[in-house]
Amino acid sequence: MKNNVIILILLFTFQLVSAQKLICKDGHIWFYSHTPIEDIEAHNRQVVAVLDPSTGELLFTLLIKSFEFKKELMQEHFNENYMESDEYPKAGFKGTIENFDPGDFKADGKHEVNVSGELTIHGVTKHVSVTGALEIEGGTIKAKSDFVVKPSDYDISIPDLVKDNIAKEIEVHVEVLFKQ
């Protein structure tokens, strides 16, 4: 009987701890590069994101090889020549919503937010601040953001032969859905 009570207490505690964080296992991050020579777009729909609605802490992680391109050769060059995804298999972000108010998560509505933290790409970590939007509706939180990344900031080398094919600034789009 005593063991059953302990197990129930542990299960209840585990549920409380796990209920504090919201997880999305199929987030969508895509990027777009436009130049007069070529447009490049790739999508990753296997992004894992965690949101703590009590603190505003955010965490994103993804496998670089999960980006999909329209052209197989682009995907191969992206992984082997630019991102070196065997050596740097993951990218990620760890940060917080600035001026966070936990009450924002209690009612349906849209909230513009500023998020700051550490973005790691290609083994290089940089502090970033981006704007985004949270849309809360019926127990779900949709998070979106658009920002720009410079490959040169993350030691991503573009060979001279194709440097005009790849934009100096890459548009990055993030969309995740957290279910409560």
Z-matrix of the N, CA and C atoms (Angstrom, degrees):
N
C 1 1.456
C 2 1.531 1 110.49
N 3 1.354 2 115.22 1 -45.30
C 4 1.454 3 120.45 2 179.83
C 5 1.532 4 109.92 3 -60.40
N 6 1.345 5 117.73 4 -41.45
C 7 1.462 6 121.50 5 179.03
C 8 1.525 7 111.49 6 -63.85
N 9 1.332 8 117.05 7 -37.96
C 10 1.461 9 120.19 8 179.32
C 11 1.526 10 111.10 9 -64.39
N 12 1.323 11 117.28 10 -39.51
C 13 1.461 12 121.78 11 178.74
C 14 1.530 13 109.75 12 -64.74
N 15 1.321 14 116.86 13 -42.79
C 16 1.468 15 120.83 14 178.89
C 17 1.525 16 110.14 15 -63.12
N 18 1.324 17 116.83 16 -43.22
C 19 1.467 18 120.71 17 179.01
C 20 1.521 19 110.32 18 -62.58
N 21 1.327 20 117.71 19 -43.37
C 22 1.466 21 120.80 20 178.18
C 23 1.525 22 111.57 21 -62.82
N 24 1.321 23 117.46 22 -41.46
C 25 1.467 24 121.03 23 178.22
C 26 1.528 25 110.06 24 -63.32
N 27 1.335 26 116.81 25 -44.13
C 28 1.465 27 120.45 26 178.41
C 29 1.522 28 111.73 27 -62.94
N 30 1.326 29 117.26 28 -42.93
C 31 1.460 30 120.49 29 178.63
C 32 1.531 31 110.72 30 -63.50
N 33 1.325 32 117.27 31 -42.60
C 34 1.459 33 120.89 32 179.27
C 35 1.528 34 110.27 33 -64.25
N 36 1.327 35 117.64 34 -42.56
C 37 1.462 36 121.66 35 178.07
C 38 1.519 37 110.36 36 -62.93
N 39 1.332 38 117.34 37 -43.59
C 40 1.470 39 121.12 38 178.75
C 41 1.520 40 110.71 39 -60.61
N 42 1.335 41 117.18 40 -41.60
C 43 1.462 42 120.23 41 179.14
C 44 1.524 43 111.04 42 -64.27
N 45 1.325 44 117.74 43 -39.11
C 46 1.458 45 120.26 44 178.41
C 47 1.520 46 111.21 45 -64.99
N 48 1.337 47 116.46 46 -44.11
C 49 1.454 48 120.55 47 -179.45
C 50 1.525 49 109.96 48 -65.00
N 51 1.329 50 117.67 49 -46.44
C 52 1.459 51 119.88 50 -177.66
C 53 1.522 52 111.56 51 -70.52
N 54 1.328 53 118.33 52 -26.76
C 55 1.455 54 121.22 53 179.93
C 56 1.526 55 111.19 54 -71.64
N 57 1.319 56 117.65 55 -18.30
C 58 1.451 57 120.86 56 -178.20
C 59 1.524 58 112.14 57 -72.18
N 60 1.304 59 118.24 58 -26.83
C 61 1.456 60 121.29 59 -177.03
C 62 1.524 61 110.02 60 -112.01
N 63 1.326 62 115.38 61 140.10
C 64 1.458 63 121.60 62 177.44
C 65 1.525 64 107.46 63 -104.36
N 66 1.329 65 116.18 64 137.44
C 67 1.462 66 120.75 65 -175.08
C 68 1.518 67 110.24 66 -124.19
N 69 1.322 68 115.13 67 138.22
C 70 1.466 69 122.83 68 172.17
C 71 1.529 70 106.40 69 -122.46
N 72 1.325 71 116.92 70 125.36
C 73 1.467 72 121.04 71 -178.15
C 74 1.520 73 112.85 72 -105.03
N 75 1.323 74 117.30 73 -2.20
C 76 1.464 75 120.26 74 -177.86
C 77 1.526 76 111.17 75 -134.50
N 78 1.330 77 114.82 76 43.86
C 79 1.456 78 119.65 77 177.36
C 80 1.519 79 111.03 78 -66.76
N 81 1.319 80 115.18 79 163.89
C 82 1.463 81 121.09 80 -175.22
C 83 1.526 82 109.09 81 -124.42
N 84 1.312 83 115.75 82 118.44
C 85 1.464 84 122.15 83 172.16
C 86 1.514 85 106.81 84 -123.02
N 87 1.324 86 115.37 85 131.27
C 88 1.459 87 118.76 86 176.45
C 89 1.516 88 109.09 87 -138.07
N 90 1.329 89 114.60 88 157.21
C 91 1.455 90 118.84 89 178.36
C 92 1.515 91 110.36 90 -131.22
N 93 1.330 92 113.74 91 159.51
C 94 1.452 93 120.95 92 -176.24
C 95 1.526 94 108.61 93 -141.31
N 96 1.313 95 115.42 94 131.45
C 97 1.457 96 122.74 95 176.30
C 98 1.519 97 107.66 96 -122.75
N 99 1.327 98 115.86 97 123.62
C 100 1.474 99 120.00 98 179.06
C 101 1.521 100 109.39 99 -117.52
N 102 1.316 101 115.55 100 128.77
C 103 1.465 102 122.57 101 169.90
C 104 1.530 103 106.92 102 -137.74
N 105 1.324 104 117.47 103 163.31
C 106 1.465 105 119.05 104 176.27
C 107 1.534 106 112.95 105 -59.98
N 108 1.312 107 116.60 106 -23.33
C 109 1.465 108 120.80 107 -177.70
C 110 1.522 109 112.05 108 -86.12
N 111 1.346 110 116.44 109 -39.38
C 112 1.471 111 118.09 110 -171.37
C 113 1.524 112 111.24 111 -159.68
N 114 1.322 113 116.06 112 144.46
C 115 1.458 114 122.71 113 170.32
C 116 1.518 115 108.11 114 -104.95
N 117 1.331 116 115.47 115 136.77
C 118 1.460 117 120.89 116 -179.93
C 119 1.525 118 107.48 117 -128.06
N 120 1.326 119 115.82 118 131.19
C 121 1.462 120 121.39 119 179.07
C 122 1.521 121 108.25 120 -140.07
N 123 1.328 122 115.85 121 139.50
C 124 1.460 123 120.64 122 177.31
C 125 1.524 124 109.17 123 -144.23
N 126 1.336 125 115.29 124 146.85
C 127 1.468 126 121.98 125 -176.89
C 128 1.527 127 110.57 126 -123.68
N 129 1.323 128 114.58 127 142.23
C 130 1.460 129 121.68 128 174.82
C 131 1.529 130 106.55 129 -128.83
N 132 1.322 131 117.06 130 114.12
C 133 1.465 132 121.90 131 -178.55
C 134 1.531 133 111.82 132 -108.62
N 135 1.331 134 115.75 133 24.96
C 136 1.463 135 120.99 134 179.88
C 137 1.526 136 111.16 135 -122.87
N 138 1.307 137 115.92 136 33.16
C 139 1.453 138 121.84 137 -177.94
C 140 1.524 139 109.53 138 -80.89
N 141 1.311 140 115.88 139 132.53
C 142 1.461 141 121.42 140 175.78
C 143 1.525 142 107.27 141 -101.18
N 144 1.330 143 115.37 142 129.79
C 145 1.465 144 120.90 143 -179.74
C 146 1.520 145 109.18 144 -133.67
N 147 1.325 146 115.48 145 144.42
C 148 1.460 147 121.90 146 178.91
C 149 1.524 148 107.56 147 -129.69
N 150 1.319 149 116.06 148 133.39
C 151 1.460 150 122.84 149 177.13
C 152 1.513 151 108.41 150 -125.96
N 153 1.316 152 116.19 151 130.01
C 154 1.458 153 121.23 152 173.65
C 155 1.524 154 107.29 153 -100.87
N 156 1.343 155 118.22 154 103.59
C 157 1.465 156 120.55 155 -175.76
C 158 1.532 157 113.87 156 -71.05
N 159 1.309 158 117.30 157 -6.08
C 160 1.463 159 118.52 158 177.30
C 161 1.533 160 111.94 159 -92.19
N 162 1.350 161 117.01 160 -19.65
C 163 1.465 162 120.24 161 -177.93
C 164 1.530 163 113.45 162 -124.41
N 165 1.328 164 117.47 163 -17.83
C 166 1.454 165 120.72 164 -176.53
C 167 1.514 166 113.70 165 82.20
N 168 1.320 167 117.17 166 10.98
C 169 1.465 168 119.97 167 178.20
C 170 1.533 169 110.27 168 -74.84
N 171 1.332 170 115.38 169 139.86
C 172 1.456 171 122.84 170 -179.52
C 173 1.524 172 110.13 171 -126.69
N 174 1.324 173 115.21 172 145.87
C 175 1.457 174 121.37 173 176.25
C 176 1.516 175 107.71 174 -143.19
N 177 1.322 176 116.43 175 130.65
C 178 1.463 177 122.67 176 175.82
C 179 1.514 178 107.74 177 -127.43
N 180 1.328 179 116.51 178 142.57
C 181 1.457 180 120.40 179 173.36
C 182 1.524 181 108.73 180 -147.27
N 183 1.323 182 115.29 181 146.14
C 184 1.462 183 119.99 182 179.83
C 185 1.514 184 110.07 183 -152.61
N 186 1.328 185 114.43 184 155.53
C 187 1.455 186 121.13 185 173.55
C 188 1.526 187 108.18 186 -90.29
N 189 1.306 188 116.31 187 130.34
C 190 1.461 189 121.45 188 -179.29
C 191 1.533 190 110.62 189 -61.16
N 192 1.320 191 117.40 190 -39.31
C 193 1.466 192 120.16 191 -178.22
C 194 1.528 193 113.27 192 -67.49
N 195 1.327 194 117.58 193 -8.16
C 196 1.467 195 120.52 194 178.99
C 197 1.523 196 112.85 195 -83.48
N 198 1.339 197 118.06 196 -4.01
C 199 1.461 198 119.59 197 174.15
C 200 1.518 199 108.88 198 -71.95
N 201 1.331 200 115.29 199 133.71
C 202 1.462 201 120.94 200 -179.78
C 203 1.522 202 109.73 201 -114.68
N 204 1.320 203 115.04 202 133.59
C 205 1.464 204 123.38 203 -179.38
C 206 1.525 205 109.10 204 -112.42
N 207 1.329 206 115.91 205 160.53
C 208 1.467 207 119.78 206 175.23
C 209 1.523 208 111.12 207 -68.36
N 210 1.326 209 115.83 208 -35.28
C 211 1.458 210 120.96 209 -178.72
C 212 1.523 211 109.66 210 -107.63
N 213 1.319 212 115.83 211 126.36
C 214 1.463 213 120.74 212 -178.11
C 215 1.529 214 111.91 213 -60.13
N 216 1.329 215 117.06 214 -36.21
C 217 1.462 216 120.76 215 -179.46
C 218 1.526 217 111.30 216 -64.89
N 219 1.337 218 117.06 217 -37.06
C 220 1.475 219 120.37 218 176.23
C 221 1.522 220 110.27 219 -61.99
N 222 1.323 221 116.14 220 -43.50
C 223 1.462 222 121.00 221 -179.76
C 224 1.523 223 110.26 222 -62.74
N 225 1.310 224 116.75 223 -42.16
C 226 1.469 225 121.22 224 179.16
C 227 1.527 226 110.74 225 -62.99
N 228 1.339 227 117.40 226 -47.76
C 229 1.470 228 120.72 227 179.05
C 230 1.520 229 111.27 228 -63.50
N 231 1.323 230 117.55 229 -41.11
C 232 1.461 231 122.69 230 178.37
C 233 1.528 232 110.72 231 -56.36
N 234 1.330 233 116.28 232 -49.30
C 235 1.463 234 120.45 233 -176.69
C 236 1.524 235 113.32 234 -74.04
N 237 1.322 236 117.25 235 -41.46
C 238 1.464 237 120.26 236 -174.17
C 239 1.524 238 113.34 237 -86.40
N 240 1.324 239 117.68 238 -43.87
C 241 1.463 240 120.41 239 -170.87
C 242 1.519 241 114.76 240 -94.22
N 243 1.333 242 117.64 241 -34.30
C 244 1.460 243 119.72 242 -173.76
C 245 1.521 244 112.33 243 -103.74
N 246 1.323 245 116.42 244 -56.26
C 247 1.463 246 119.89 245 -175.23
C 248 1.524 247 113.23 246 -85.45
N 249 1.333 248 117.09 247 -15.72
C 250 1.472 249 121.18 248 -179.67
C 251 1.534 250 109.64 249 46.10
N 252 1.328 251 114.53 250 54.85
C 253 1.463 252 120.44 251 -169.85
C 254 1.530 253 114.28 252 -67.87
N 255 1.310 254 118.87 253 -14.71
C 256 1.469 255 118.66 254 171.98
C 257 1.527 256 109.98 255 -71.46
N 258 1.328 257 116.53 256 -36.32
C 259 1.463 258 121.10 257 179.16
C 260 1.528 259 112.13 258 -84.17
N 261 1.347 260 116.70 259 -35.57
C 262 1.470 261 122.71 260 -179.43
C 263 1.527 262 108.22 261 -123.93
N 264 1.326 263 117.88 262 77.20
C 265 1.465 264 120.37 263 -170.87
C 266 1.527 265 115.62 264 -73.31
N 267 1.333 266 118.31 265 -20.08
C 268 1.464 267 120.83 266 -174.34
C 269 1.522 268 111.78 267 -124.85
N 270 1.316 269 114.04 268 155.46
C 271 1.460 270 122.29 269 167.94
C 272 1.521 271 105.97 270 -127.70
N 273 1.318 272 116.02 271 156.29
C 274 1.453 273 117.10 272 -178.53
C 275 1.512 274 113.38 273 -163.58
N 276 1.304 275 113.95 274 168.07
C 277 1.458 276 122.43 275 177.45
C 278 1.511 277 108.08 276 -139.14
N 279 1.341 278 115.35 277 138.54
C 280 1.458 279 121.08 278 174.01
C 281 1.518 280 106.76 279 -136.72
N 282 1.335 281 115.88 280 119.83
C 283 1.452 282 118.56 281 -177.90
C 284 1.512 283 112.23 282 -164.95
N 285 1.326 284 114.60 283 -164.25
C 286 1.459 285 120.54 284 -178.06
C 287 1.524 286 110.51 285 -140.35
N 288 1.319 287 113.93 286 156.40
C 289 1.462 288 121.27 287 172.24
C 290 1.521 289 106.56 288 -78.85
N 291 1.334 290 116.77 289 124.07
C 292 1.466 291 120.64 290 -179.63
C 293 1.521 292 110.29 291 -72.35
N 294 1.336 293 116.06 292 149.87
C 295 1.473 294 122.58 293 179.54
C 296 1.524 295 110.59 294 50.39
N 297 1.291 296 115.26 295 44.34
C 298 1.461 297 122.44 296 -174.78
C 299 1.525 298 111.67 297 -70.38
N 300 1.332 299 115.25 298 138.22
C 301 1.461 300 122.57 299 175.66
C 302 1.527 301 107.62 300 -129.24
N 303 1.343 302 118.59 301 111.01
C 304 1.464 303 120.43 302 -178.83
C 305 1.528 304 112.86 303 -57.13
N 306 1.311 305 117.39 304 -23.53
C 307 1.458 306 120.70 305 178.45
C 308 1.519 307 112.90 306 -64.87
N 309 1.340 308 116.59 307 -21.73
C 310 1.461 309 120.18 308 178.86
C 311 1.532 310 112.05 309 -62.66
N 312 1.315 311 117.09 310 -23.09
C 313 1.462 312 121.36 311 -177.21
C 314 1.526 313 112.96 312 -90.09
N 315 1.309 314 117.50 313 -1.40
C 316 1.464 315 120.20 314 -174.43
C 317 1.528 316 113.92 315 -89.55
N 318 1.324 317 117.72 316 -19.79
C 319 1.468 318 120.10 317 -177.74
C 320 1.528 319 110.08 318 -131.08
N 321 1.316 320 114.94 319 151.19
C 322 1.463 321 120.02 320 177.02
C 323 1.527 322 109.67 321 -61.67
N 324 1.324 323 115.08 322 145.87
C 325 1.460 324 120.16 323 177.81
C 326 1.511 325 111.43 324 155.74
N 327 1.320 326 115.03 325 175.22
C 328 1.464 327 122.45 326 179.03
C 329 1.515 328 109.22 327 -110.20
N 330 1.328 329 114.87 328 140.38
C 331 1.461 330 120.71 329 -178.96
C 332 1.524 331 109.11 330 -135.82
N 333 1.323 332 116.23 331 125.30
C 334 1.462 333 120.39 332 171.18
C 335 1.530 334 106.30 333 -80.57
N 336 1.323 335 116.56 334 136.21
C 337 1.462 336 120.20 335 -177.03
C 338 1.521 337 110.31 336 -134.60
N 339 1.312 338 114.38 337 156.54
C 340 1.458 339 122.45 338 169.30
C 341 1.519 340 106.32 339 -112.09
N 342 1.310 341 114.82 340 133.67
C 343 1.463 342 120.93 341 -179.00
C 344 1.523 343 108.04 342 -122.84
N 345 1.318 344 116.66 343 135.03
C 346 1.463 345 119.38 344 176.35
C 347 1.512 346 108.92 345 -133.18
N 348 1.324 347 114.68 346 149.57
C 349 1.450 348 119.63 347 179.89
C 350 1.506 349 111.10 348 171.28
N 351 1.310 350 114.81 349 -158.86
C 352 1.462 351 122.29 350 -175.43
C 353 1.527 352 110.25 351 -108.65
N 354 1.328 353 115.92 352 121.46
C 355 1.453 354 122.93 353 177.23
C 356 1.524 355 108.02 354 -104.23
N 357 1.331 356 115.84 355 125.68
C 358 1.463 357 121.24 356 -179.82
C 359 1.516 358 109.17 357 -115.28
N 360 1.333 359 115.18 358 121.50
C 361 1.461 360 123.15 359 176.82
C 362 1.529 361 107.42 360 -138.47
N 363 1.310 362 116.93 361 135.92
C 364 1.472 363 121.31 362 174.00
C 365 1.533 364 110.95 363 57.78
N 366 1.341 365 116.64 364 32.33
C 367 1.458 366 121.84 365 178.24
C 368 1.519 367 114.84 366 78.63
N 369 1.328 368 117.74 367 3.29
C 370 1.464 369 122.46 368 -179.23
C 371 1.527 370 108.17 369 -111.63
N 372 1.333 371 116.12 370 132.96
C 373 1.458 372 121.81 371 179.83
C 374 1.521 373 109.24 372 -112.27
N 375 1.330 374 115.66 373 129.49
C 376 1.462 375 122.32 374 179.37
C 377 1.524 376 109.03 375 -131.58
N 378 1.329 377 115.02 376 146.71
C 379 1.461 378 119.88 377 173.91
C 380 1.524 379 108.36 378 -76.80
N 381 1.332 380 116.51 379 133.45
C 382 1.461 381 121.58 380 178.26
C 383 1.523 382 109.61 381 -133.52
N 384 1.323 383 114.63 382 152.95
C 385 1.464 384 122.56 383 171.23
C 386 1.517 385 106.41 384 -130.88
N 387 1.333 386 115.98 385 125.85
C 388 1.462 387 120.69 386 -178.82
C 389 1.524 388 109.26 387 -134.42
N 390 1.328 389 114.71 388 158.58
C 391 1.452 390 119.66 389 174.39
C 392 1.521 391 108.50 390 -97.03
N 393 1.290 392 115.20 391 157.67
C 394 1.455 393 120.09 392 179.42
C 395 1.512 394 110.09 393 -159.73
N 396 1.312 395 114.76 394 -176.29
C 397 1.457 396 120.61 395 179.28
C 398 1.518 397 109.16 396 -137.65
N 399 1.308 398 115.19 397 140.64
C 400 1.459 399 122.16 398 172.98
C 401 1.521 400 107.19 399 -116.01
N 402 1.322 401 115.50 400 129.82
C 403 1.460 402 120.45 401 176.73
C 404 1.527 403 107.29 402 -119.91
N 405 1.315 404 115.39 403 116.38
C 406 1.463 405 121.40 404 -177.51
C 407 1.514 406 108.12 405 -105.32
N 408 1.329 407 115.00 406 125.32
C 409 1.457 408 119.31 407 -178.63
C 410 1.521 409 109.74 408 -153.30
N 411 1.309 410 115.76 409 120.13
C 412 1.457 411 121.50 410 173.86
C 413 1.515 412 115.44 411 54.60
N 414 1.311 413 117.12 412 40.90
C 415 1.464 414 119.94 413 176.84
C 416 1.517 415 114.52 414 87.57
N 417 1.318 416 118.28 415 3.79
C 418 1.460 417 120.47 416 175.87
C 419 1.526 418 109.45 417 -117.85
N 420 1.314 419 115.41 418 152.16
C 421 1.463 420 121.57 419 177.36
C 422 1.522 421 107.02 420 -125.04
N 423 1.325 422 115.26 421 116.82
C 424 1.456 423 120.47 422 175.67
C 425 1.525 424 107.38 423 -99.24
N 426 1.324 425 115.83 424 124.62
C 427 1.460 426 121.22 425 179.19
C 428 1.523 427 109.04 426 -112.52
N 429 1.339 428 115.73 427 133.38
C 430 1.461 429 121.55 428 179.72
C 431 1.520 430 109.44 429 -134.75
N 432 1.325 431 114.84 430 148.02
C 433 1.455 432 120.18 431 173.50
C 434 1.519 433 109.09 432 -157.12
N 435 1.308 434 115.72 433 149.20
C 436 1.456 435 123.43 434 173.49
C 437 1.523 436 106.70 435 -130.53
N 438 1.318 437 116.62 436 132.65
C 439 1.457 438 120.52 437 178.86
C 440 1.523 439 109.35 438 -154.59
N 441 1.306 440 116.07 439 176.69
C 442 1.465 441 121.96 440 -176.08
C 443 1.525 442 109.37 441 -117.57
N 444 1.335 443 115.16 442 140.03
C 445 1.460 444 121.81 443 175.80
C 446 1.521 445 108.18 444 -124.97
N 447 1.320 446 116.08 445 134.35
C 448 1.457 447 121.51 446 174.90
C 449 1.531 448 108.33 447 -97.44
N 450 1.325 449 118.55 448 119.11
C 451 1.468 450 119.95 449 178.60
C 452 1.536 451 112.50 450 -53.76
N 453 1.320 452 116.98 451 -36.28
C 454 1.471 453 119.83 452 -178.91
C 455 1.529 454 112.15 453 -62.78
N 456 1.344 455 117.90 454 -28.55
C 457 1.471 456 120.98 455 178.26
C 458 1.524 457 112.17 456 -67.21
N 459 1.319 458 116.88 457 -20.18
C 460 1.462 459 121.77 458 -176.23
C 461 1.535 460 111.50 459 -115.87
N 462 1.324 461 115.93 460 25.81
C 463 1.469 462 122.74 461 176.95
C 464 1.526 463 113.00 462 54.61
N 465 1.318 464 116.02 463 35.57
C 466 1.461 465 120.87 464 176.04
C 467 1.520 466 106.97 465 -94.08
N 468 1.320 467 115.64 466 113.08
C 469 1.460 468 121.31 467 -177.25
C 470 1.517 469 110.85 468 -87.10
N 471 1.315 470 115.40 469 132.75
C 472 1.458 471 121.76 470 176.05
C 473 1.531 472 106.51 471 -109.66
N 474 1.319 473 118.17 472 119.81
C 475 1.471 474 120.09 473 -179.41
C 476 1.531 475 111.41 474 -59.80
N 477 1.334 476 116.28 475 145.81
C 478 1.466 477 121.53 476 -179.46
C 479 1.516 478 112.13 477 -54.28
N 480 1.312 479 117.31 478 -34.40
C 481 1.457 480 121.86 479 -176.82
C 482 1.532 481 112.60 480 -59.77
N 483 1.348 482 117.16 481 -31.61
C 484 1.475 483 121.05 482 -176.81
C 485 1.526 484 113.22 483 -121.97
N 486 1.332 485 117.88 484 11.47
C 487 1.476 486 119.93 485 -175.66
C 488 1.525 487 113.20 486 -60.05
N 489 1.342 488 117.86 487 -27.29
C 490 1.459 489 120.16 488 179.12
C 491 1.528 490 112.40 489 -82.56
N 492 1.333 491 117.08 490 -8.76
C 493 1.465 492 121.77 491 179.64
C 494 1.527 493 111.95 492 -87.32
N 495 1.319 494 117.07 493 -14.77
C 496 1.463 495 121.51 494 -174.03
C 497 1.528 496 109.07 495 -121.57
N 498 1.322 497 116.22 496 128.77
C 499 1.459 498 121.30 497 -178.37
C 500 1.524 499 111.14 498 -63.20
N 501 1.310 500 115.24 499 149.24
C 502 1.476 501 120.96 500 177.30
C 503 1.533 502 110.72 501 -71.49
N 504 1.333 503 115.51 502 -25.81
C 505 1.459 504 121.95 503 176.87
C 506 1.523 505 107.60 504 -126.69
N 507 1.324 506 115.90 505 126.58
C 508 1.465 507 123.04 506 -177.02
C 509 1.525 508 108.90 507 -102.38
N 510 1.334 509 116.03 508 128.36
C 511 1.462 510 120.73 509 175.58
C 512 1.529 511 109.07 510 -76.71
N 513 1.326 512 116.23 511 128.83
C 514 1.467 513 121.72 512 178.97
C 515 1.524 514 107.98 513 -118.55
N 516 1.329 515 115.83 514 134.83
C 517 1.463 516 122.30 515 -179.65
C 518 1.529 517 108.75 516 -124.68
N 519 1.316 518 115.63 517 135.49
C 520 1.465 519 121.61 518 -177.77
C 521 1.519 520 108.70 519 -125.96
N 522 1.324 521 115.19 520 135.67
C 523 1.471 522 120.54 521 174.99
C 524 1.519 523 108.02 522 -147.62
N 525 1.327 524 116.14 523 120.07
C 526 1.460 525 120.99 524 177.86
C 527 1.528 526 109.00 525 -134.14
N 528 1.310 527 115.27 526 154.28
C 529 1.461 528 121.39 527 -179.93
C 530 1.526 529 108.59 528 -125.45
N 531 1.325 530 115.96 529 115.42
C 532 1.459 531 122.10 530 177.56
C 533 1.522 532 107.96 531 -99.05
N 534 1.323 533 116.14 532 130.15
C 535 1.464 534 120.06 533 177.60
C 536 1.521 535 108.75 534 -108.17
N 537 1.329 536 114.85 535 132.27
C 538 1.477 537 119.30 536 -178.92
C 539 1.505 538 110.71 537 -85.71
